[in-house]
Amino acid sequence: MTRNPDRLVLFTDAVVAIAVTLLILPLVEVVTESQSEGLDARAVITEHEPQIYGFLLSFVVISRFWLIHHSIFEHVKAYNTRLIQLNMLWLLCIVVLPFPTEIVGTYPSTRFTAGVYIGTLLALSICQLGLTLLIRNHKELEQESNPVTRNEVIGACGFTGLTTVAFLLAAFVPGVRFYALLLLILTAFDTKIVAWFSKKSA
């Protein structure tokens, strides 16, 4: 059974908005705690830089994943049970992200904390790749006039591959930790590189 995807998209957007809001709540509590400890306003920032950086990082991460999710669902004309289930897994990863964000901001940077955080990003990217592959060439789901492109599939595969490498480096190679996230900067060039090769092969 298939249905109009609007309700699913609206529900997804609402959950993402809540997850983004939850990211800021620990920082709001920090202000109250700092005031009770006698710290001034400047110390609230200087003494809690890891939490602030963690918030900004996760805000950017969720925003990027939401934008890609939005672009994927522009190709969808209807949804079925499998698409709902995979989308719910994607949402689960989004909702969980504030938890490793709080761990990163509270505890020292180690292979474990980096592995937990980047592992969550890896789970997100796998779900996003799954959504892309499920929609592509699925007549019940994909819009005939606006199909998922080959470049989008390659980009999703490339991002998941780089996230996998980043996770392995962060979790198992001493000293790398969150520097592994620099690998994900390469994803900014994925579309341009794929487009260039597509033109050359045409």
Summary of the structure (lengths in Angstrom):
residues: 202
radius of gyration: 19.2
end to end distance: 38.4
largest distance: 66.5
contacts: 602
relative contact order: 0.11
helix: 79%
strand: 2%
